[in-house]
Amino acid sequence: MEIKEKLYPAIVAVGYNRPGSLQRLLNSIGNANYNYSNVTLVISLDRSEIFDKVLSVAEAFQWNYGRKEIRTFEERQGLRKHILQCGDLSEQYGAVIIFEDDIVVSPEFYNYTVEALEFYKKEERVAGIALYSHKYNGYAQKLFEPVHNGYDTYMGQFSVTWGQCWSANQWRSFKEWYCANNQIELKPQRNVPLAVTQWPETSWGKYFVYYIVNQDKYYVMPYEALATCFSDVGEHVQASDTLHQVPLLQAKRVYRFPDFDEAEKYDIFFESITIKRCFEADISKNLNVDLFGLKNRIYDKRYLLSVEKKPFFSLKTYGMVMRPKELNVIYNVEGKDIYLYDTSQSIKQNKKGNIKSQIYYDSWGSDWKTALQFGVFEFWKKIKRKFCFR
């Protein structure tokens, strides 16, 4: 269905049993800049043992930019069901921006979202608008930085649960898939990280990952975050940390959005899809990219670009000096840290490799003690992966 009018999404703040977290989220929403009037704020509260305390925070919050609505439930919904019902509000409002209560937003979050929705409203390959910007690949437990091509956004098949927007059309597409698949066990598959299958059944994001991967859709990802995560102790977090804190955009700006085909693209493993353009057509069409070393035993394509030593003939090697890793291939950096393999030609595996340079690269040039600890940690991950399905 074609969207003719500009969408002004409702803001949905999701609360359960963390009144302090909800207050912090609402304060950041209330202090944001709005270039538009009559912005609807929905505060959706699930039932908990301290429901009255959470409700009092919602009732006391003053909203100066439009209508405020408080949604409550007679019985506990659980996180997955609660978020799904919040997504359904997109039918009523045309689009929704959803924040769980451990999120804090940039002053420019709403203005960015309206503009991004407008630019991509006819692009069916876009599954939603992300406000969070990943700086860490949790599957590989390493830092992540996308290649920057001059625009303000790129495309990622990531899990985005820390600030996201869906238009009614985008949400409807997901719900149709979800209703057809939510009774089916989400079994491990090669094109989804193993860790995703181990997320609890209360996770709605688990289903959205399978949806975007299997339907070949993407989130619009900002290079500079419009939302960040406090990882407060809660249903899915046992101990608070700052691992997922990212810098928030503070200043107003005129955004430059790339057309879908011009945008940098990353798959669910945080691997560049766009890097395939660096190779000849026959390699590009038959290439697996595995610079984080997560796609263990995925040899379903003839060529493989990997940081690991494999029992295949190496067509070319690259150093690992520039950041992000893709630039070493783009700039043809000399070295023997990244390998372009032809998996149709098996050879006796050379297990030595240049482990030292990889450890120092991933530990960001730390002192030798830190690098040694990092190396032991990496070795342990490899042992675990050897006995796990990938």
PyMOL commands that set and color helices and strands:
alter all, ss='L'
color gray80, all
select helices_A, chain A and resi 19-30+51-60+79-88+90-93+109-120+168-181+194-197+205-214+260-262+274-278+281-284+326-330+355-362+368-386
alter helices_A, ss='H'
color red, helices_A
select strands_A, chain A and resi 10-15+41-45+68-72+95-100+103-105+126-130+136-137+142-143+153-156+164-167+218-222+227-229+265-266+287-290+303-306+312-318+338-346
alter strands_A, ss='S'
color yellow, strands_A
deselect
rebuild
show_as cartoon
